[in-house]
């Protein structure tokens, strides 16, 4: 701005040098403010809380490894991780949110059974124990729910699952055999896959091989594929074991994102098995 123009309009005159100095001062103040905001955000207590939440979820769910670096570099990375990975996973935690209502119902049923020890009450109690991870009590409840008149496969199937979780594979064999005889495709053919697995765990290798073939002809459950791969590895059939472990990982690219989240444990197990098997 020229001096004459400035005086004509009553504005204070600023030389170009003064303007440059003013701009530099404002730029420096902006930089200092930005850096201060960065440091405050990076080292404030709640930034560490964000990182802690993100790292805890990372350890439990094991997504892609590059997320760990994103979390550690800056709290904004932790915030992005929470938005992209943690919040969508909330749907998988519904069972965790049901712990208190489930345990309240368990207590109610335990009291009801004192006056009304019906098979239906014991069956419901067994299912609640199973969902709660209390497999010994689930098995005991199903023992009382099942009688000679029980004609539905579900109590036998659920007791078989509890027996597998307790490591009593021999006891699970007749329960799962009865389930498969009653309904071959029970629980989306999972019953058949579990029967093959308990055959394998009790040394009935020919029955296990035949049942696994039947199950994998129909079912695409990662659990069944993984158990079959473990069985083939135990039989010294490493090449075939690699094929079935690889089939679990081959499902990943075409899966919807919510299914990929649910299947992550099986992807990890399949990757670990492939790392062990000879190439």
C-alpha positions in Angstrom: 0.0 0.0 0.0 1.5 3.4 -1.0 1.8 6.2 1.6 -0.4 8.6 -0.4 -3.2 6.0 -0.9 -3.0 5.2 2.8 -3.3 8.8 3.9 -6.1 9.5 1.5 -8.2 6.7 3.0 -7.1 7.3 6.6 -5.4 3.9 6.9 -2.1 3.5 8.7 0.8 3.1 6.4 2.6 -0.3 6.6 5.9 -0.8 4.7 6.4 -4.1 2.9 9.1 -5.0 5.5 6.6 -4.5 8.3 4.0 -6.6 6.5 6.5 -9.4 6.0 7.5 -9.3 9.7 3.8 -9.4 10.7 3.2 -12.4 8.5 6.2 -14.2 9.9 5.0 -13.5 13.4 1.6 -14.8 12.7 3.1 -17.9 11.0 5.3 -18.6 14.0 2.4 -18.2 16.4 0.3 -20.6 14.3 3.2 -23.1 14.3 3.6 -22.8 18.0 -0.1 -23.2 18.6 -0.2 -26.3 16.2 2.7 -27.9 17.9 1.3 -27.2 21.3 -2.0 -28.8 20.3 -0.2 -31.8 18.9 1.8 -32.3 22.0 -1.2 -31.8 24.3 -3.2 -34.3 22.2 -0.3 -36.8 22.0 0.6 -36.8 25.7 -2.7 -36.0 27.4 -4.1 -38.8 29.7 -7.1 -39.5 27.4 -4.8 -40.1 24.4 -3.2 -42.9 26.4 -6.7 -44.3 27.2 -7.5 -44.3 23.5 -4.2 -46.2 22.8 -4.9 -48.6 25.6 -8.4 -49.4 24.3 -7.1 -49.9 20.8 -4.1 -52.1 21.8 -6.3 -54.3 24.0 -8.7 -54.8 21.2 -5.8 -55.5 18.8 -4.4 -58.2 21.1 -7.8 -59.9 21.5 -9.0 -59.7 17.9 -5.6 -59.7 15.9 -6.5 -57.7 12.8 -3.8 -56.8 10.2 -0.4 -55.9 11.8 -0.1 -52.5 10.1 -2.8 -51.3 12.6 -0.4 -51.6 15.5 1.9 -49.0 13.9 -1.0 -46.7 13.2 -2.0 -46.9 16.9 1.4 -46.3 18.3 2.5 -43.4 16.0 -0.3 -41.0 17.1 -3.5 -41.0 19.1 -5.4 -40.0 16.0 -4.3 -43.4 14.7 -5.9 -45.0 17.7 -9.0 -43.0 17.2 -9.2 -44.1 13.5 -8.6 -47.8 14.6 -11.5 -47.6 17.1 -13.8 -46.2 14.4 -12.8 -48.7 11.8 -12.2 -51.9 13.9 -13.6 -51.6 17.4 -17.0 -50.1 16.8 -18.0 -52.6 14.0 -16.9 -55.4 16.3 -19.5 -54.3 18.9 -22.0 -56.7 17.2 -19.8 -59.6 18.1 -19.9 -58.7 21.8 -23.6 -59.1 22.3 -23.0 -62.3 24.2 -20.8 -60.4 26.6 -23.5 -57.8 27.2 -26.0 -60.6 28.0 -23.8 -62.0 30.9 -25.8 -60.4 33.7 -29.3 -61.2 32.4 -28.2 -64.7 31.6 -26.8 -65.3 35.1 -29.9 -63.8 36.6 -32.0 -66.3 34.6 -29.6 -69.1 35.7 -30.2 -68.2 39.4 -34.0 -68.1 38.8 -34.0 -71.5 37.1 -31.8 -73.0 39.9 -34.5 -71.9 42.4 -37.4 -73.0 40.2 -35.9 -76.5 39.8 -36.0 -77.0 43.5 -39.9 -77.1 43.2 -40.2 -78.1 39.6 -37.4 -80.3 38.4 -38.9 -80.8 34.9 -36.9 -81.8 31.8 -37.7 -78.5 30.1 -36.3 -76.5 33.0 -33.1 -78.6 33.1 -32.7 -78.3 29.3 -33.0 -74.5 29.4 -30.6 -74.4 32.4 -28.1 -76.5 30.4 -28.2 -74.2 27.4 -27.6 -71.2 29.7 -24.7 -72.9 31.3 -23.3 -73.8 27.9 -23.5 -70.1 26.7 -21.9 -69.1 30.0 -18.9 -71.4 29.4 -19.7 -73.5 32.5 -19.4 -76.9 30.6 -19.4 -79.2 33.7 -22.7 -77.8 35.0 -24.1 -77.8 31.4 -23.4 -81.5 31.1 -24.9 -82.2 34.5 -28.1 -80.3 33.6 -28.4 -82.2 30.3 -27.9 -85.5 32.2 -31.0 -84.7 34.2 -32.9 -83.3 31.1 -32.4 -86.4 29.0 -34.5 -89.5 29.7 -35.6 -92.6 27.8 -38.5 -90.6 26.4 -36.3 -87.8 25.0 -36.8 -87.9 21.2 -35.3 -84.5 20.1 -31.6 -84.4 19.1 -30.8 -81.0 20.6 -30.2 -82.1 24.2 -27.9 -84.9 23.0 -26.1 -82.5 20.7 -25.6 -79.8 23.3 -24.4 -82.4 25.9 -22.0 -83.6 23.2 -20.6 -80.1 22.8 -20.1 -79.8 26.6 -18.3 -83.1 26.6 -16.0 -82.0 23.8 -15.2 -78.8 25.7 -14.4 -80.9 28.8 -12.2 -83.2 26.8 -14.4 -86.3 27.3 -14.5 -87.3 23.6 -15.5 -90.9 24.3 -18.7 -89.7 26.0 -19.4 -87.3 23.2 -19.4 -90.1 20.6 -22.8 -91.7 21.4 -24.5 -88.3 21.9 -23.4 -87.0 18.5 -24.1 -90.3 16.8 -27.6 -90.1 18.0 -27.9 -86.5 16.8 -26.7 -87.3 13.3 -28.9 -90.4 13.1 -31.9 -88.3 14.0 -31.0 -85.4 11.7 -27.9 -85.7 9.5 -27.7 -81.9 8.7 -28.3 -80.8 12.3 -27.0 -77.3 13.1 -26.0 -76.6 9.5 -24.0 -79.9 9.4 -21.9 -78.9 12.3 -23.0 -82.0 14.2 -21.5 -84.2 11.5 -18.2 -82.3 11.6 -18.0 -82.6 15.4 -18.8 -86.3 15.2 -15.9 -86.8 12.8 -13.7 -84.8 15.2 -14.6 -87.0 18.2 -14.0 -90.1 16.1 -10.5 -88.8 15.3 -9.9 -88.0 19.0 -10.9 -91.5 20.1 -8.7 -93.3 17.6 -11.5 -94.3 15.2 -9.6 -93.1 12.2 -11.5 -94.9 9.4 -14.8 -93.6 10.8 -13.3 -90.1 11.2 -12.0 -90.0 7.6 -15.4 -91.2 6.2 -17.4 -88.7 8.3 -15.1 -85.8 7.5 -15.5 -86.6 3.8 -19.3 -86.5 4.2 -19.2 -83.3 6.2 -16.9 -81.4 3.9 -18.9 -82.5 0.8 -21.8 -80.4 2.2 -20.5 -78.0 4.9 -18.2 -75.0 4.5 -17.7 -74.4 8.2 -14.2 -73.3 9.0 -14.3 -75.3 12.2 -14.9 -78.5 10.2 -12.1 -77.7 7.6 -9.7 -76.9 10.4 -10.4 -80.1 12.3 -10.1 -82.1 9.1 -6.7 -80.5 8.4 -5.6 -81.4 12.0 -6.7 -85.0 11.4 -4.9 -85.3 8.1 -1.7 -83.9 9.7 -2.0 -86.5 12.5 -2.2 -89.2 9.8 1.0 -87.9 8.1 -1.0 -86.5 5.1 0.6 -83.1 5.2 -0.1 -82.1 1.6 -3.8 -82.7 2.0 -3.8 -80.9 5.4 -2.3 -77.9 3.7 -5.1 -77.9 1.1 -7.8 -77.8 3.8 -6.1 -75.2 5.9 -5.6 -73.1 2.8 -9.3 -73.4 1.9 -10.1 -71.6 5.1 -8.0 -68.6 4.1 -9.3 -68.7 0.5 -12.8 -67.8 1.9 -11.5 -64.5 3.3 -11.4 -62.3 0.2 -15.0 -63.0 -0.8 -16.5 -62.8 2.7 -18.5 -59.8 3.8 -16.6 -57.7 6.4 -18.8 -58.8 9.3 -18.2 -62.5 8.5 -14.4 -61.9 8.3 -14.5 -60.4 11.8 -16.3 -63.5 13.1 -14.0 -65.9 11.3 -10.7 -64.3 12.4 -9.9 -66.9 15.1 -10.1 -69.6 12.4 -8.0 -67.6 10.0 -5.3 -67.3 12.7 -5.5 -71.0 13.4 -5.3 -72.0 9.8 -2.3 -69.6 9.3 -0.5 -71.1 12.3 -1.1 -74.7 11.0 0.2 -73.8 7.5 3.3 -72.4 9.2 3.9 -75.7 10.9 3.3 -78.0 7.9 6.1 -78.8 5.6 5.9 -77.0 2.2 
